[in-house]
Amino acid sequence: RPQPAMRAPLLPPTTEALAEGAPAVEGAPAAAQDGGGSLGRILALAMTEWPALTFGFVAMVLNSLADLLVPKFFGGLIDSAAVKDASELQGTTLSLVALLGAGAVMSFARSLAFGIAGEKVVAKLRARLFASLLRQDAAFFDAAKSGELISRLASDCTKLQDAATQDMSALSSSVVICVVAVALMFATQWRLTFVTLAVVPPMVLGAVVYGRAIGKLSKRYQDKLATASGISAESLSSLKTVRAFAGEPLQLANYMQAVGDPDGEGLLPVPLRAMRLGLAPLSAYGLGVVRSLWLALFTSALSLAFFLAIVCILWYGCLLVLAGTSTLGELVSFVLYAMQIGGSMGSIAQHFSALTEAIGASARVFELIERVPGMPSILDVLDLPDSSAAGWAGASGAALPVREHGGSGAEAGEGV
């Protein structure tokens, strides 16, 4: 008796499942078997909007340069007041106002360019993902939960939109500010610069550890939320059937198992259970508690290191001013540069965290996009581009283009 054809699996095993001994999917895309998510693939989504992104990047560089020149002018104001030079004070003030205005214009251009590019990217990504879902065979929807798929279309795609545009631009801007600010600090007062840089290696090490931890947490957190969305969508869409079999308690228990019970799980036992059993048994609430703990530890340590650095800078800078080797204006400029670096380090941590979350979310999205259905769909017959599904049919309901051999021969407006 011939063996029946095997159905295509719902999703290829994740990296964690392969590590635990799950077999790889035969014929599945290699990228999906490797976990599916990477920074390069997220950036590739944004490359279709390279004109707007290039304009936004240039505006970002100019805005960063304007911000970096502000401390120098503030120091000039202090030195002008110290020597009682009214004409120099007036000229410096006017230059500072013009610089702040130019920076505001560049900030507006950067935000507008990246915002428009992000909206275009997420629209195309959602259309591409929805088209891939429509191409799947019936066996896929027997195993998949509609609520989980809707969660991928909504929240996960939004994370990728922010990562591909806003987060990457803000992260790049913060890195540029840090590097240039350090160079200007060396030019202003090299002795104070070495004092400031003493706290940088611990910050970088903490950011690496935090990034790895938050990436794993975010991927599992999104999976739990998608599971909860699937349970709620299926229960509400078939509520009559649920009530006919008195299944409300069971559905509520399944939903609470995915979302979590704050009263039942508590607060302190959650991180202890995570250290003892790992992240797999945790609910969305438990994963959120552990993520909040990591975030609180990282931000508090970063804030402490920053203010300790400011205290050291002020103490040593005042000694240099008393010794006559530095001016009060140089000290003010240096402190402002240090505050810029501190703010940029905080921005790097924030957007790096969002980027790692997006990488975790992108794995599931790309797995769904690249999944090969068990049988062809009508979308494979139509002459439709794979990556611009938004242009397949307009809001007026225009007919989709069909190949000549697939048409019915009917004219426009005629019934078939």
Disulfide bonds with the S-S distance in Angstrom:
none
